[in-house]
Amino acid sequence: MTELLLLLGLFLLGAGYWQVRRQSEFARRWLEHYCKRRQLQLLSVYRYRYVWQKGRLLAQFRFEFSHDGLQKDEGTLWLAGLRVLDVSLPVLREPPSPML
């Protein structure tokens, strides 16, 4: 009986890890496409936290991007499973004018 519980625990641990990796890969691919459409350069993506909300587990990812190749900004992506709930970007700063 103990061996069966140990095997079940290992199976659940492996399935959880597989789901986390699948969600991370989905987030990266989705953000690459999103940034390409908006002419932004995606620099990095990382999982920030999980939140339990309205009976479901939400994952928040943060990503760094550049709109001019010089400045770096950070946005957030919220996922429920493999479904995108929200993407937020900061107001983009304009580079200083060379005329000043």
Secondary structure, DSSP 8 states (H G I E B T S, - for coil): -HHHHHHHHHHHHHHHHHHHHHHHHHHHHHHHHHHHHTT-EEEEEEEEEEEEETTEEEEEEEEEEESSSS--EEEEEEEETTEEEEEE---------TT-
